[in-house]
Amino acid sequence: MEKLIHIKQEKVTLEGMLKLPPKAQGLVLFAHGSGSSRLSPRNNYVADSLNEGHLATLLIDLLSPQEDEIYQTRFDINLLTDRLVRVIDWLQQQSETKELPIGLFGSSTGAAAALQVAAALGDNIKAVVSRGGRPDLAMTVLERVVAPTLLIVGGSDFGVIKLNQEAYEKLHCVKKLASIPHATHLFEEPGSLEQVAQNAQDWFKKYLK
């Protein structure tokens, strides 16, 4: 099943694409980075891979088009976190999704929001994956994250590697730091995104039970 959904959040309506493959074992909610959207070809590629692995996905814009035009709003991690929590509340009220264990896939600033949500909701979040993320923007709450967390970085994304290493040391949960050889920040190199998708699928299938 595939359907366009709309979730009203105070003064804005968030639009997303929900995909539910047959016999889904869990659901992965995507948190996009600054300047990206639910139409991101990279996140859609990963989502398609997860669907093939019998995982449901929800790609949703956490900001309205007007909000996304404001630079400061793109980096308002607390706002993104609040929106993610409200989307999770919505998922847990829908008959098709309320029984599915939830994982979070965050990229760039979205990874910080995903980790803040995981810290806030505890066992309600079963797994987290960050792709080229900025977990350092959630540094103050990382010690409270209990969900198994996979940080994926490009082997040539040097500044982000250091930030992820620092965040990795703060995590006390089941954790892994995976480096994709020769990949830069957007994982545009041949085969890089395929490795991201496989790592993510393996992680979610292991922990979304």
Secondary structure, DSSP 8 states (H G I E B T S, - for coil): -EEEEEEEETTEEEEEEEE--TT---EEEEE--TT--TT-HHHHHHHHHHHHTT-EEEEE-SS-HHHHT-HHHHT-HHHHHHHHHHHHHHHTTSTTTTTS-EEEEEETHHHHHHHHHHHHHGGGEEEEEEES--GGGGGGGGGG--S-EEEEEETT-HHHHHHHHHHHHH--SSEEEEEETT--TT--STTHHHHHHHHHHHHHHHH--
